[in-house]
């Protein structure tokens, strides 16, 4: 994971600003590493790599979100921003 992203998440948390739930949950998925065979960081830690979209939608999304819609997840990724 990129150092900048980690710093921004920690900075938001330490200043008591609320980090969007979607960002926190996505970060949790990646950092826990429980599903690294399905989804993980790229080698540089700057992007998400979803290795199996069907497994991601069926098995990972419902654990962290109230849906298993991969398209909705992708839409949310593109709408999210950590400034």
Residue pairs with C-beta under 8 A, 6 or more apart in sequence:
1 30
1 31
1 41
1 45
1 46
2 44
2 45
2 46
3 45
5 45
5 46
5 82
8 82
8 83
9 19
9 23
9 24
9 27
9 82
12 18
12 19
12 82
13 19
19 82
20 80
22 76
22 80
23 80
23 82
25 64
25 65
26 48
26 64
26 77
28 64
29 35
29 39
29 60
29 64
30 39
30 40
30 41
30 48
33 40
35 56
35 59
35 60
37 51
37 52
38 50
38 51
38 52
38 55
38 56
38 59
38 60
39 48
39 49
39 50
39 51
39 56
39 60
40 48
40 49
40 51
41 47
41 48
41 49
42 48
42 49
48 77
50 56
53 70
56 70
56 73
57 68
57 69
57 70
57 73
58 68
61 67
61 68
61 69
61 70
61 73
62 68
65 73
